[in-house]
C-alpha cells in the first residue's frame, strides 16, 4: 500500500497550502467502511483526527473515493483510490482580555503564574477566549514570539483541568533558554495528586512510552507504537482508606503524562474525567486532583536558580480534610 502525504507549506495566506493524502485500498481492506478505513490509515501516519471530523470531510467532499463523493458507511473495494484534501483551518485570533492572573514571579524576562483549574493555556478551536494567553496579552506588552501569534511566550503547557505553576517567556532570549532547559530535563516540575487506591510502594518510577490511542486520537496510552519516551517519578505523601496522596516529579513532559502513567499502573487520578474511570467519586472537587506545585529553573539572563511553590486548590485541600477525618 502506498500512502502519500503532501505537507502544508509556509506560503502566504493568499496561497493554497492544503494538506492532502492519497492511497489505494488493498486486498485485506476490502469491505471496510470508508470513515473507519480513513481513520485507521491516518492513525498509522500519526495523524490526529476524530471520527466525526473524518465524517465531516466525507460529507463535504473533502474526502473522496475514486474522485467521487460517497457516504461515510460505504464499503470499499480493492483498488479504490482514497483522496483527502484537508480544508484550511479557520483562523483563530488571540486578543487581550482583562482576566485576573495569580502571579508568583515576574521580571523583564519571565513571568510565573499559578493557573487555576479549568483554564486553557492558549486559544484553539473551541477555546478562542478566556485562556492564559488572552490574559497575558492584556497583562504584558512584551511576550516571546517564537511560538507564533497563538502561543506567545508559551514554553510549556499544563492541562486545562490541572492547576498550578506555569512559566512564560517575555522575549526570545528567555524562550530559547527555558525551552533548552526543558529539553535537557533540568527544569524542576513537581506535582501533587490524589489517586484512587492505596499504593503499597513508598516510591517508584514509571518509565513507559506514551502515544496516541488508535481508537480515539484525542486520548493517550502507554504504547510502543508511534510513542515518545516518558518518565514519571512518584513518592507516597499520605495514605487514606481507598486513596493515596502522591508527590510526583516529571522527568519528561508528554501530553497527559501523569494521568496516563497513573492509570497505567492502576492508580488513576481522582476526578479525572478522561482517565479516572470513577467519575462519581470526586470527593466534592470540581475537577481532577492534579496540581503543579513546584517549578524551578535557571533564570535565562542571570543563570540564578529560581524555584516557586503554589498551594493546592481549596477544593482539593477540602477533599484531603474529609479523608483525614474518616
TORKOL-4160 file (C-alpha; in steps of 0.2 Angstrom, whole numbers, padded with zeros to 4 digits, m for minus):
326
<pt num="1" X="0000" Y="0000" Z="0000"/>
<pt num="2" X="0007" Y="0017" Z="m0005"/>
<pt num="3" X="0001" Y="0032" Z="0006"/>
<pt num="4" X="0007" Y="0049" Z="0000"/>
<pt num="5" X="0005" Y="0065" Z="0010"/>
<pt num="6" X="0008" Y="0082" Z="0004"/>
<pt num="7" X="0013" Y="0093" Z="0019"/>
<pt num="8" X="0007" Y="0111" Z="0022"/>
<pt num="9" X="0020" Y="0124" Z="0016"/>
<pt num="10" X="0025" Y="0141" Z="0023"/>
<pt num="11" X="0016" Y="0150" Z="0009"/>
<pt num="12" X="0007" Y="0167" Z="0012"/>
<pt num="13" X="m0011" Y="0166" Z="0017"/>
<pt num="14" X="m0017" Y="0170" Z="0000"/>
<pt num="15" X="m0008" Y="0155" Z="m0007"/>
<pt num="16" X="m0015" Y="0137" Z="m0007"/>
<pt num="17" X="m0007" Y="0126" Z="0006"/>
<pt num="18" X="m0020" Y="0112" Z="0009"/>
<pt num="19" X="m0013" Y="0096" Z="0015"/>
<pt num="20" X="m0018" Y="0080" Z="0005"/>
<pt num="21" X="m0017" Y="0062" Z="0007"/>
<pt num="22" X="m0019" Y="0048" Z="m0006"/>
<pt num="23" X="m0018" Y="0029" Z="m0006"/>
<pt num="24" X="m0026" Y="0013" Z="m0014"/>
<pt num="25" X="m0036" Y="0000" Z="m0005"/>
<pt num="26" X="m0028" Y="m0017" Z="m0004"/>
<pt num="27" X="m0035" Y="m0034" Z="m0003"/>
<pt num="28" X="m0035" Y="m0035" Z="0016"/>
<pt num="29" X="m0045" Y="m0019" Z="0017"/>
<pt num="30" X="m0060" Y="m0025" Z="0006"/>
<pt num="31" X="m0077" Y="m0021" Z="0013"/>
<pt num="32" X="m0071" Y="m0009" Z="0026"/>
<pt num="33" X="m0082" Y="0007" Z="0030"/>
<pt num="34" X="m0075" Y="0022" Z="0022"/>
<pt num="35" X="m0074" Y="0033" Z="0038"/>
<pt num="36" X="m0067" Y="0019" Z="0048"/>
<pt num="37" X="m0054" Y="0014" Z="0035"/>
<pt num="38" X="m0048" Y="0033" Z="0034"/>
<pt num="39" X="m0047" Y="0034" Z="0052"/>
<pt num="40" X="m0036" Y="0019" Z="0053"/>
<pt num="41" X="m0025" Y="0024" Z="0039"/>
<pt num="42" X="m0022" Y="0041" Z="0046"/>
<pt num="43" X="m0019" Y="0034" Z="0063"/>
<pt num="44" X="m0004" Y="0024" Z="0056"/>
<pt num="45" X="0003" Y="0040" Z="0050"/>
<pt num="46" X="0001" Y="0048" Z="0067"/>
<pt num="47" X="m0012" Y="0060" Z="0061"/>
<pt num="48" X="m0024" Y="0066" Z="0075"/>
<pt num="49" X="m0041" Y="0067" Z="0068"/>
<pt num="50" X="m0058" Y="0062" Z="0076"/>
<pt num="51" X="m0070" Y="0050" Z="0068"/>
<pt num="52" X="m0083" Y="0065" Z="0067"/>
<pt num="53" X="m0070" Y="0076" Z="0059"/>
<pt num="54" X="m0067" Y="0062" Z="0045"/>
<pt num="55" X="m0086" Y="0060" Z="0043"/>
<pt num="56" X="m0087" Y="0079" Z="0040"/>
<pt num="57" X="m0074" Y="0078" Z="0027"/>
<pt num="58" X="m0083" Y="0064" Z="0018"/>
<pt num="59" X="m0100" Y="0074" Z="0019"/>
<pt num="60" X="m0092" Y="0090" Z="0012"/>
<pt num="61" X="m0082" Y="0081" Z="m0002"/>
<pt num="62" X="m0065" Y="0084" Z="0006"/>
<pt num="63" X="m0063" Y="0065" Z="0006"/>
<pt num="64" X="m0067" Y="0055" Z="m0010"/>
<pt num="65" X="m0066" Y="0038" Z="m0017"/>
<pt num="66" X="m0061" Y="0036" Z="m0035"/>
<pt num="67" X="m0064" Y="0055" Z="m0037"/>
<pt num="68" X="m0082" Y="0054" Z="m0031"/>
<pt num="69" X="m0091" Y="0059" Z="m0016"/>
<pt num="70" X="m0098" Y="0044" Z="m0005"/>
<pt num="71" X="m0107" Y="0041" Z="0011"/>
<pt num="72" X="m0097" Y="0038" Z="0027"/>
<pt num="73" X="m0104" Y="0020" Z="0028"/>
<pt num="74" X="m0100" Y="0015" Z="0010"/>
<pt num="75" X="m0090" Y="m0001" Z="0008"/>
<pt num="76" X="m0073" Y="m0001" Z="0000"/>
<pt num="77" X="m0067" Y="m0012" Z="m0014"/>
<pt num="78" X="m0049" Y="m0017" Z="m0019"/>
<pt num="79" X="m0041" Y="m0004" Z="m0030"/>
<pt num="80" X="m0052" Y="0010" Z="m0024"/>
<pt num="81" X="m0042" Y="0026" Z="m0023"/>
<pt num="82" X="m0044" Y="0037" Z="m0007"/>
<pt num="83" X="m0040" Y="0055" Z="m0008"/>
<pt num="84" X="m0042" Y="0068" Z="0006"/>
<pt num="85" X="m0038" Y="0087" Z="0003"/>
<pt num="86" X="m0039" Y="0095" Z="0020"/>
<pt num="87" X="m0048" Y="0111" Z="0021"/>
<pt num="88" X="m0039" Y="0126" Z="0028"/>
<pt num="89" X="m0042" Y="0128" Z="0047"/>
<pt num="90" X="m0052" Y="0143" Z="0051"/>
<pt num="91" X="m0041" Y="0157" Z="0059"/>
<pt num="92" X="m0041" Y="0159" Z="0077"/>
<pt num="93" X="m0036" Y="0176" Z="0084"/>
<pt num="94" X="m0028" Y="0179" Z="0101"/>
<pt num="95" X="m0033" Y="0195" Z="0109"/>
<pt num="96" X="m0031" Y="0203" Z="0126"/>
<pt num="97" X="m0043" Y="0200" Z="0139"/>
<pt num="98" X="m0044" Y="0208" Z="0157"/>
<pt num="99" X="m0043" Y="0191" Z="0166"/>
<pt num="100" X="m0035" Y="0191" Z="0183"/>
<pt num="101" X="m0019" Y="0182" Z="0185"/>
<pt num="102" X="m0011" Y="0175" Z="0200"/>
<pt num="103" X="0007" Y="0180" Z="0198"/>
<pt num="104" X="0021" Y="0170" Z="0208"/>
<pt num="105" X="0035" Y="0180" Z="0200"/>
<pt num="106" X="0038" Y="0192" Z="0186"/>
<pt num="107" X="0053" Y="0202" Z="0179"/>
<pt num="108" X="0058" Y="0209" Z="0162"/>
<pt num="109" X="0062" Y="0191" Z="0155"/>
<pt num="110" X="0050" Y="0179" Z="0163"/>
<pt num="111" X="0033" Y="0178" Z="0172"/>
<pt num="112" X="0027" Y="0163" Z="0183"/>
<pt num="113" X="0009" Y="0161" Z="0186"/>
<pt num="114" X="m0002" Y="0149" Z="0196"/>
<pt num="115" X="m0015" Y="0144" Z="0183"/>
<pt num="116" X="m0032" Y="0139" Z="0190"/>
<pt num="117" X="m0040" Y="0123" Z="0186"/>
<pt num="118" X="m0052" Y="0124" Z="0171"/>
<pt num="119" X="m0042" Y="0137" Z="0162"/>
<pt num="120" X="m0035" Y="0133" Z="0145"/>
<pt num="121" X="m0017" Y="0139" Z="0141"/>
<pt num="122" X="m0019" Y="0145" Z="0123"/>
<pt num="123" X="m0033" Y="0149" Z="0111"/>
<pt num="124" X="m0038" Y="0135" Z="0099"/>
<pt num="125" X="m0053" Y="0129" Z="0090"/>
<pt num="126" X="m0067" Y="0128" Z="0103"/>
<pt num="127" X="m0057" Y="0139" Z="0115"/>
<pt num="128" X="m0055" Y="0156" Z="0107"/>
<pt num="129" X="m0055" Y="0166" Z="0123"/>
<pt num="130" X="m0053" Y="0165" Z="0142"/>
<pt num="131" X="m0036" Y="0157" Z="0140"/>
<pt num="132" X="m0020" Y="0161" Z="0149"/>
<pt num="133" X="m0013" Y="0169" Z="0133"/>
<pt num="134" X="m0028" Y="0181" Z="0132"/>
<pt num="135" X="m0024" Y="0186" Z="0150"/>
<pt num="136" X="m0006" Y="0188" Z="0147"/>
<pt num="137" X="m0008" Y="0199" Z="0131"/>
<pt num="138" X="m0018" Y="0211" Z="0142"/>
<pt num="139" X="m0006" Y="0210" Z="0157"/>
<pt num="140" X="0011" Y="0210" Z="0147"/>
<pt num="141" X="0016" Y="0221" Z="0132"/>
<pt num="142" X="0031" Y="0210" Z="0129"/>
<pt num="143" X="0030" Y="0191" Z="0126"/>
<pt num="144" X="0041" Y="0180" Z="0116"/>
<pt num="145" X="0036" Y="0177" Z="0098"/>
<pt num="146" X="0045" Y="0161" Z="0095"/>
<pt num="147" X="0029" Y="0150" Z="0096"/>
<pt num="148" X="0019" Y="0162" Z="0085"/>
<pt num="149" X="0004" Y="0173" Z="0087"/>
<pt num="150" X="m0007" Y="0160" Z="0095"/>
<pt num="151" X="0005" Y="0154" Z="0109"/>
<pt num="152" X="0016" Y="0170" Z="0113"/>
<pt num="153" X="0028" Y="0166" Z="0127"/>
<pt num="154" X="0021" Y="0149" Z="0130"/>
<pt num="155" X="0036" Y="0137" Z="0133"/>
<pt num="156" X="0026" Y="0123" Z="0141"/>
<pt num="157" X="0008" Y="0119" Z="0145"/>
<pt num="158" X="m0002" Y="0110" Z="0158"/>
<pt num="159" X="m0019" Y="0103" Z="0155"/>
<pt num="160" X="m0035" Y="0113" Z="0156"/>
<pt num="161" X="m0040" Y="0103" Z="0171"/>
<pt num="162" X="m0023" Y="0104" Z="0180"/>
<pt num="163" X="m0020" Y="0118" Z="0191"/>
<pt num="164" X="m0003" Y="0125" Z="0196"/>
<pt num="165" X="0013" Y="0134" Z="0191"/>
<pt num="166" X="0017" Y="0139" Z="0173"/>
<pt num="167" X="0032" Y="0149" Z="0166"/>
<pt num="168" X="0031" Y="0161" Z="0152"/>
<pt num="169" X="0044" Y="0169" Z="0142"/>
<pt num="170" X="0044" Y="0188" Z="0139"/>
<pt num="171" X="0057" Y="0188" Z="0125"/>
<pt num="172" X="0065" Y="0176" Z="0113"/>
<pt num="173" X="0081" Y="0175" Z="0123"/>
<pt num="174" X="0071" Y="0169" Z="0138"/>
<pt num="175" X="0061" Y="0157" Z="0127"/>
<pt num="176" X="0076" Y="0149" Z="0120"/>
<pt num="177" X="0084" Y="0147" Z="0137"/>
<pt num="178" X="0069" Y="0140" Z="0145"/>
<pt num="179" X="0065" Y="0128" Z="0130"/>
<pt num="180" X="0083" Y="0121" Z="0131"/>
<pt num="181" X="0081" Y="0118" Z="0150"/>
<pt num="182" X="0065" Y="0108" Z="0147"/>
<pt num="183" X="0074" Y="0098" Z="0133"/>
<pt num="184" X="0088" Y="0094" Z="0144"/>
<pt num="185" X="0076" Y="0089" Z="0158"/>
<pt num="186" X="0084" Y="0102" Z="0170"/>
<pt num="187" X="0068" Y="0111" Z="0175"/>
<pt num="188" X="0061" Y="0105" Z="0191"/>
<pt num="189" X="0042" Y="0101" Z="0189"/>
<pt num="190" X="0034" Y="0093" Z="0205"/>
<pt num="191" X="0016" Y="0089" Z="0206"/>
<pt num="192" X="0004" Y="0084" Z="0220"/>
<pt num="193" X="m0010" Y="0071" Z="0215"/>
<pt num="194" X="m0024" Y="0061" Z="0224"/>
<pt num="195" X="m0027" Y="0044" Z="0216"/>
<pt num="196" X="m0039" Y="0030" Z="0218"/>
<pt num="197" X="m0032" Y="0015" Z="0228"/>
<pt num="198" X="m0019" Y="0013" Z="0242"/>
<pt num="199" X="m0002" Y="0012" Z="0235"/>
<pt num="200" X="0009" Y="m0001" Z="0243"/>
<pt num="201" X="0026" Y="0006" Z="0237"/>
<pt num="202" X="0033" Y="0021" Z="0246"/>
<pt num="203" X="0041" Y="0027" Z="0229"/>
<pt num="204" X="0045" Y="0022" Z="0212"/>
<pt num="205" X="0047" Y="0027" Z="0194"/>
<pt num="206" X="0035" Y="0024" Z="0179"/>
<pt num="207" X="0046" Y="0023" Z="0163"/>
<pt num="208" X="0034" Y="0019" Z="0149"/>
<pt num="209" X="0032" Y="0027" Z="0132"/>
<pt num="210" X="0016" Y="0037" Z="0128"/>
<pt num="211" X="0007" Y="0039" Z="0111"/>
<pt num="212" X="m0010" Y="0042" Z="0104"/>
<pt num="213" X="m0023" Y="0029" Z="0106"/>
<pt num="214" X="m0029" Y="0021" Z="0090"/>
<pt num="215" X="m0047" Y="0021" Z="0094"/>
<pt num="216" X="m0048" Y="0039" Z="0099"/>
<pt num="217" X="m0034" Y="0051" Z="0093"/>
<pt num="218" X="m0038" Y="0063" Z="0107"/>
<pt num="219" X="m0033" Y="0051" Z="0120"/>
<pt num="220" X="m0015" Y="0045" Z="0125"/>
<pt num="221" X="m0010" Y="0027" Z="0131"/>
<pt num="222" X="0006" Y="0018" Z="0135"/>
<pt num="223" X="0011" Y="0010" Z="0119"/>
<pt num="224" X="0027" Y="0005" Z="0109"/>
<pt num="225" X="0019" Y="0011" Z="0093"/>
<pt num="226" X="0022" Y="0029" Z="0087"/>
<pt num="227" X="0026" Y="0034" Z="0105"/>
<pt num="228" X="0038" Y="0045" Z="0115"/>
<pt num="229" X="0049" Y="0041" Z="0129"/>
<pt num="230" X="0041" Y="0046" Z="0146"/>
<pt num="231" X="0047" Y="0045" Z="0164"/>
<pt num="232" X="0037" Y="0050" Z="0180"/>
<pt num="233" X="0044" Y="0048" Z="0197"/>
<pt num="234" X="0032" Y="0046" Z="0212"/>
<pt num="235" X="0033" Y="0045" Z="0231"/>
<pt num="236" X="0019" Y="0042" Z="0243"/>
<pt num="237" X="0015" Y="0058" Z="0253"/>
<pt num="238" X="0000" Y="0051" Z="0263"/>
<pt num="239" X="m0011" Y="0036" Z="0263"/>
<pt num="240" X="m0030" Y="0035" Z="0266"/>
<pt num="241" X="m0044" Y="0022" Z="0265"/>
<pt num="242" X="m0045" Y="0019" Z="0247"/>
<pt num="243" X="m0035" Y="0034" Z="0241"/>
<pt num="244" X="m0016" Y="0039" Z="0241"/>
<pt num="245" X="m0009" Y="0057" Z="0240"/>
<pt num="246" X="0006" Y="0057" Z="0229"/>
<pt num="247" X="0021" Y="0068" Z="0226"/>
<pt num="248" X="0026" Y="0066" Z="0208"/>
<pt num="249" X="0041" Y="0073" Z="0198"/>
<pt num="250" X="0041" Y="0074" Z="0179"/>
<pt num="251" X="0057" Y="0069" Z="0170"/>
<pt num="252" X="0049" Y="0071" Z="0153"/>
<pt num="253" X="0034" Y="0082" Z="0149"/>
<pt num="254" X="0022" Y="0072" Z="0137"/>
<pt num="255" X="0004" Y="0076" Z="0135"/>
<pt num="256" X="m0007" Y="0069" Z="0149"/>
<pt num="257" X="0009" Y="0061" Z="0155"/>
<pt num="258" X="0005" Y="0059" Z="0174"/>
<pt num="259" X="m0013" Y="0055" Z="0170"/>
<pt num="260" X="m0009" Y="0041" Z="0158"/>
<pt num="261" X="0005" Y="0034" Z="0169"/>
<pt num="262" X="m0005" Y="0033" Z="0185"/>
<pt num="263" X="m0019" Y="0025" Z="0175"/>
<pt num="264" X="m0007" Y="0013" Z="0168"/>
<pt num="265" X="0000" Y="0007" Z="0185"/>
<pt num="266" X="m0018" Y="0005" Z="0192"/>
<pt num="267" X="m0020" Y="0022" Z="0202"/>
<pt num="268" X="m0030" Y="0034" Z="0191"/>
<pt num="269" X="m0032" Y="0052" Z="0197"/>
<pt num="270" X="m0047" Y="0056" Z="0207"/>
<pt num="271" X="m0059" Y="0067" Z="0197"/>
<pt num="272" X="m0050" Y="0064" Z="0180"/>
<pt num="273" X="m0065" Y="0065" Z="0168"/>
<pt num="274" X="m0055" Y="0055" Z="0154"/>
<pt num="275" X="m0043" Y="0043" Z="0163"/>
<pt num="276" X="m0050" Y="0042" Z="0180"/>
<pt num="277" X="m0064" Y="0029" Z="0177"/>
<pt num="278" X="m0073" Y="0033" Z="0193"/>
<pt num="279" X="m0082" Y="0049" Z="0189"/>
<pt num="280" X="m0094" Y="0048" Z="0203"/>
<pt num="281" X="m0081" Y="0048" Z="0217"/>
<pt num="282" X="m0073" Y="0065" Z="0216"/>
<pt num="283" X="m0074" Y="0070" Z="0235"/>
<pt num="284" X="m0083" Y="0086" Z="0231"/>
<pt num="285" X="m0069" Y="0093" Z="0219"/>
<pt num="286" X="m0074" Y="0102" Z="0203"/>
<pt num="287" X="m0061" Y="0093" Z="0193"/>
<pt num="288" X="m0046" Y="0082" Z="0193"/>
<pt num="289" X="m0034" Y="0081" Z="0209"/>
<pt num="290" X="m0018" Y="0086" Z="0200"/>
<pt num="291" X="m0008" Y="0102" Z="0204"/>
<pt num="292" X="0008" Y="0108" Z="0198"/>
<pt num="293" X="0015" Y="0113" Z="0215"/>
<pt num="294" X="0033" Y="0117" Z="0212"/>
<pt num="295" X="0043" Y="0124" Z="0197"/>
<pt num="296" X="0061" Y="0128" Z="0196"/>
<pt num="297" X="0073" Y="0134" Z="0183"/>
<pt num="298" X="0089" Y="0144" Z="0179"/>
<pt num="299" X="0085" Y="0162" Z="0176"/>
<pt num="300" X="0088" Y="0164" Z="0157"/>
<pt num="301" X="0098" Y="0180" Z="0159"/>
<pt num="302" X="0107" Y="0179" Z="0176"/>
<pt num="303" X="0109" Y="0160" Z="0177"/>
<pt num="304" X="0102" Y="0160" Z="0195"/>
<pt num="305" X="0091" Y="0145" Z="0200"/>
<pt num="306" X="0074" Y="0150" Z="0205"/>
<pt num="307" X="0061" Y="0139" Z="0212"/>
<pt num="308" X="0042" Y="0143" Z="0216"/>
<pt num="309" X="0028" Y="0134" Z="0225"/>
<pt num="310" X="0010" Y="0136" Z="0225"/>
<pt num="311" X="m0003" Y="0128" Z="0237"/>
<pt num="312" X="m0015" Y="0115" Z="0231"/>
<pt num="313" X="m0033" Y="0122" Z="0227"/>
<pt num="314" X="m0046" Y="0124" Z="0241"/>
<pt num="315" X="m0057" Y="0110" Z="0235"/>
<pt num="316" X="m0043" Y="0098" Z="0234"/>
<pt num="317" X="m0037" Y="0103" Z="0252"/>
<pt num="318" X="m0055" Y="0101" Z="0257"/>
<pt num="319" X="m0056" Y="0083" Z="0250"/>
<pt num="320" X="m0040" Y="0079" Z="0260"/>
<pt num="321" X="m0048" Y="0085" Z="0275"/>
<pt num="322" X="m0063" Y="0074" Z="0273"/>
<pt num="323" X="m0051" Y="0059" Z="0270"/>
<pt num="324" X="m0041" Y="0063" Z="0286"/>
<pt num="325" X="m0057" Y="0064" Z="0297"/>
<pt num="326" X="m0064" Y="0047" Z="0291"/>
